[in-house]
Amino acid sequence: MEIQINGKLSTIPENLTISELIKHLGYRQGSIAVAQNQSCVLRRDYEHTRIAQGDDIEILAPMSGG
């Protein structure tokens, strides 16, 4: 299915949770924040929040530097 990830159209397997998407993309779950359709998803809900066709997902990872 197709969704937007950080502003780019992406094709992912169907029926993924936020947690599964994070793993699929290679992120470490403890060091990111996720928004689905402009709403913050709490870390405790990653395992239960399903991604749907056309969703807009933003993944924010900390950056080092100054």
Backbone hydrogen bonds, N-H to C=O, Kabsch-Sander energy under -0.5 kcal/mol:
donor,donor_aa,acceptor,acceptor_aa,energy
3,I,10,S,-2.5
4,Q,55,D,-2.8
5,I,3,I,-0.5
5,I,8,K,-2.8
6,N,4,Q,-0.5
6,N,57,I,-3.0
8,K,5,I,-1.6
10,S,3,I,-3.3
12,I,1,M,-2.7
12,I,10,S,-0.5
16,L,13,P,-0.6
18,I,46,Y,-0.8
18,I,49,T,-1.9
19,S,46,Y,-1.8
21,L,17,T,-2.4
22,I,18,I,-2.5
23,K,19,S,-1.9
24,H,20,E,-2.6
25,L,21,L,-2.3
26,G,22,I,-0.7
26,G,23,K,-0.9
27,Y,22,I,-2.2
29,Q,27,Y,-0.6
31,S,28,R,-1.4
32,I,29,Q,-1.0
33,A,60,L,-2.1
34,V,41,V,-0.6
35,A,58,E,-2.4
36,Q,39,S,-2.8
37,N,35,A,-0.5
37,N,56,D,-3.3
39,S,36,Q,-1.1
41,V,34,V,-2.9
42,L,40,C,-0.6
45,D,42,L,-2.1
46,Y,43,R,-1.3
48,H,45,D,-1.1
49,T,45,D,-1.5
50,R,48,H,-0.7
51,I,16,L,-2.6
54,G,2,E,-2.8
55,D,52,A,-2.2
57,I,4,Q,-3.4
57,I,55,D,-0.6
58,E,35,A,-2.5
60,L,33,A,-3.0
60,L,58,E,-0.5
61,A,59,I,-0.6
